[in-house]
Amino acid sequence: MSVVYVFLLSLPSLAAWTVSSARAAAPTARPRCGRIICGWGPDPVWETLAVESISDASSGLKAITIAPPAGVAEGYAKGGQYVQIREPGAEKAGFFAIASSPGADGSFEFLIKEQPPSDWSPGTGWLTDSSAGTALEMSQVLGSGFLKTEDALKGIDSVLLFAAGSGISPLRSVIESDALSGVASVKLYYGASTPEQMAYQDKFKAWEKMGVDVTPVVSKPDGTDWSGATGYVQDVCKAEGVANPGSTAILLCGMKGMAEGVKALAAEVGIAEDKVMANF
């Protein structure tokens, strides 16, 4: 089943559907008329599992691992794919991107924001406040990831990655896979409200060694000792410039305001709309 959402009316862009990102990426952006086509895929097939481990990834974000059942890991082939997770027997489920890379040994890793329930989401408190051994139900791997076709990066020699808050989760899976290995230039702009809310800082050096130029961006640096880039990710990128927009693609995941701001930047500098790719 495919669903088309007009982007202005879509739910917040997430590290998965219920994992809305920290408000670190943009002020209210000017309207955009672009669409995002969402292929939510088949109905979930539930397996009863348990939290394997849980720890603090940053302020407000939890690193959680879950061992997939036999056969499920084989369905994880592209960075940006996700699973549904719910409390046993619950009607509502959350959609969570897998943070570990496709083909990685061991359990699935997730980066999950602490989030209260809403009309459309069960929230994440039951999971982010859990402990190892907490029972849960998880679906098969769903979605087509960021690179939905084999030729998604044909003619592309530069990829810009934009993430806010927990939106770094699916982009981590892309970075740590070999999906971008043939691209000459890869730049990551990763935004958080404060340094304390920025996950995966311990991975930045490893990503740099993989060929990714990492630019962390803090939107609320007052009262911190932050000396790096400040403001919003799309503005930092704009100030640096986009050298070859005709051969540049964008992968993004984060709150709606950031996504709209990045799409506006892409249109302004001349990056093709079909080269601005989300993981849903």
Secondary structure, DSSP 8 states (H G I E B T S, - for coil): --EEEEGGGS---BSSTT-B--S-S-SS------EEEE---S----EEEE--EEEEEETTEEEEEE---TTTGGG--STT-EEEEE-TT-S--EEEE--S-TT-SSSEEEEEE-----SS---SHHHHT--TT-EEEE---BS--S--STTTTTT--EEEEEEEGGGHHHHHHHHTSSTTTT-SEEEEEEEESSGGG-TTGGGHHHHHHTTEEEEEEES--TTS---SEES-HHHHHHHH--S-GGGEEEEEES-HHHHHHHHHHHHHHT--GGGEE---
